[in-house]
Amino acid sequence: MFRHTGKNRTFRHNLRLASFLSMVAGIVNISGLLSVHELTTNVTGHFAFFAEKLVNSSFQSSFNNLLFILSFLLGAFFSGIMVEIIYKRNDSRSTIIIPVIFEIIILVTITFLGKLFSETHPISIACSLLFAMGLQNALVTHISKSVVRTTHLTGLFTDLGIELAQLFFIKELRKLSTLKSSIKLRMVIILFFFLGCITGGILFKFTEIDSLFAAAIILTIGLLYDTMIFRYKVLKRNHHLHQ
């Protein structure tokens, strides 16, 4: 799911990746909105708020929205830097794992500190969550070669609409099969993002910002699952070699 890249990556890998990480994004999305009343998984809305507040001379508020935009960008930049540095060291197993661990650390840290600082430092919490989502989005884009995006749905709904229209015109079986797989992938991302929002919203009613811990747990399960599958395949390969 996390480790396979290039030609080794299959539709099933992308499907698993999409379901895990879009649910994480959904949880972060609703938890951030309910705790600090800011969008914390994408920057489209922040550009509109930035422009509106700038026009209305609300310079402090517009600066906060600029910080949100830059936090997402910085997260994506940081993810790209980590991937490039680790990849050049030919440590392919760590290329993906280390950025995910960073994201887990951010989410766990906010879980423990959120109740203390959500009212006094909401901007810092929003920036931290946007940084984590920028990191995740860049990482997913790298792993899947831009096939999977998990932190926002605007582009997904656009692509889904186009592909649903194409169903009425494509007749070649191979192209039709590829198109249906792409539609399935996009619908899975949308579904799990929605499930993440619902799950995070329910958890927030009882635990407040601690609901972010559920996102960290999902990421941890994904890493452990990926590691177990990888080690199993290595042991299986070594077993066959020694027979």
N, C-alpha and C positions, 0 to 999 in steps of 0.2 A: 504493500500500500504506500509506504513512505519511501522505501529504498529503490524501487524499480523506476528507472528512467530510460528515455530513448526507446529503442526497439524492444526492450524487455518489458515495457509498460503496456498493459492490456486494458480493455474496457472495464473489466472487473476491478482492477486496481483503482481506476479513476472513480468507479462507483462507490467503493468503500471509502476512499479519500473524501469524496463529496459528502457522503452521509455523515461521517464523523465530524468533519470540520464545519460544515454548514450548520449543524446542530449547535456546535460551540459558538459560532457567530450569532445564531439566534438567541442563545442564552445571554451572551454579552450585550447584544442589542437591547433587549428588554430590561436587563439588570441595570445597564448604564442609564437608560432613559428614566426608569423609575427612581433610581438613587440620586442622580445628579441632574436630571432633566435635560440631558444633552444627547445628541446622536453620537453613538460611539463605535459604529462599524463602517461608516462611509463618510465621504466629505462633500457629496453633492449638495446637501441641504446647507452645510456650513458656508459654501460659497454664496448662496442666496442671502443667508443671514449676514454674512460679512459685508456684502454690497449694500443691503438695506440699512444696516446700522451705520455704515460709513456715510451714506447719503444723508442720514438723519443726525449726523454729527455725534453719534454715540461711540466715541473713539475707543473707550476702554472695552466695551462689549465687542466692537468689531475686531479689536486686537485679540480678544479671547478666541473668536472664531478663526482668526488667522493662525493662532497657536494650535487649534484643533487640526487644521489642514496640514500644517507643517509636522505635527506629531505623527499623523498617518504616513506622510511622505518619509519621515525619518525612520519609521518602523520598516517600511519597504526597503529603504536604502540600507539599513542595518542588516536586514535579512540577506540582501544581495551581496553585501560585503562578506558576511560570514560564509555564505555558500561558495563564493569565489575563492576565499582564502583556504577553506578546508578542501575544496575540490582540487586546487593546485597542489595540495599535499598528498593527493591520490588516496585520501581517506574517504572513500565513497560511502561507507557505512555511517560516518559521522556527519556527512554533508547535510542531511535532513534532520537528524536527531537533535543536534545542538540548538538550532533555531527553535524547534518545538519545545525543548527544555526551557529555553529563555521565556517563551510564551507562558508555559506552566508557572514559572517562578513569578512572573508579573501578575498573573491571575490570583495565585495563592497569596502574594503580598498584599494585593488590594483587598482580598477577602478578610485578611486579619487586621488591616489598618483602616478599611473602609468606614466602619462604624465610627471610628474616632475622627476621621477627616472628611467624611462626605458632606457635612454641613459647613465646616470651616475652610476646606480646600477642595471644593467640587471641580474646579478647573484642572487641578493636578490629577485627580482621579480620571476625569474625562480624557485628558491628554495621554495618560498611561494606557487606558483601554484602547484608544485610537492607535497608539504606537503598537500595541499587541496585535490589533487587527490588520494594520499595515504590514507588519511582519508576516502574519499568517497568509494574507492575500498574495504577497510577493512570493512566499515559499510555495504555495499551492500552484501559482502560475508557473514557477520554475519546474516543479515536479511533473506537472501534467502537460507541459509545453503549451500553456495558455488555454487548455481545454476546460479546466475547472476553475471557477471563481466562486468564493463562498461567503464573502462579507457583505455583498449588496446584490439586489435583485433586478435593478433597472435594465442592465444589459441582457440578463437572462430572459426576462419577459420579452424583450425585443427579439432576441434570437429565437426564442420559442415560437413567437408569433410568425416569424418568417418561415421557420421549418414546418410548422403545422400547415401553412399555405402550400408549401412545396409538396406535401403529401398528395395533393390533388393532381399534381402534374408529372411527378417522377414515376416512370414505369419500369425502368431497369431494376431487376431484383437486387443486384449487389448495392447499387446506390440507394435503393429504398431501405435495405437492411441497415446501412450506415446511418441514414437519416433517422430511422426509428430508434437506433441506439443513442444518437445524439439527443433526441427528444426525451428519451427515458432518463438520460443523465441529468438534463436540465430540470425535469419534473422532480427527480429525487432531491436535487439541491433545494428547490423551492419547498418541497414537502418537509424536509428535515430542518430547514431554516425556520419554517412555521412551527414545527414541533418544538424546536429549541426555544422560540419565543413563548409558546404556551407553557412549556416546562419551567422556563426561567421565571415567567410571571407568577405561576402557582407557588414556586419555591420562595419567591420574593415576598409574598404575602406572609409567610411564616418565618423566614430567616433574613429578610432584607438583603443587603448587599452580599451576604454569605452565599447567595444563590450562585455567585460566580465560581464557587468551589466545585459545583457540578460540572462546569465547563473544564476546569482543571482535571477533574477525575476522568472525563471523557477523553481528553488528550492523553492522559497517562495510560488509560486502557488501550488506546490506539497504539501507543509506543510499545507497550508490553506485548500486545498481540503481534505486532510486526516483528519484534525481536524473537519471540517464540517461534513463529513461522520460519524466520530466517535461519535460526539455529537448527530447527528440525530438518530443513532442506540441506544444510551443510552436513549434518550427521548422516543423513540418508545418502548424500553423494559420496561421502568418505566411506560409508559402509559398502557401497557398490564398487568403489575403487579397490577395496581390499579383499573382495571376494574372488 
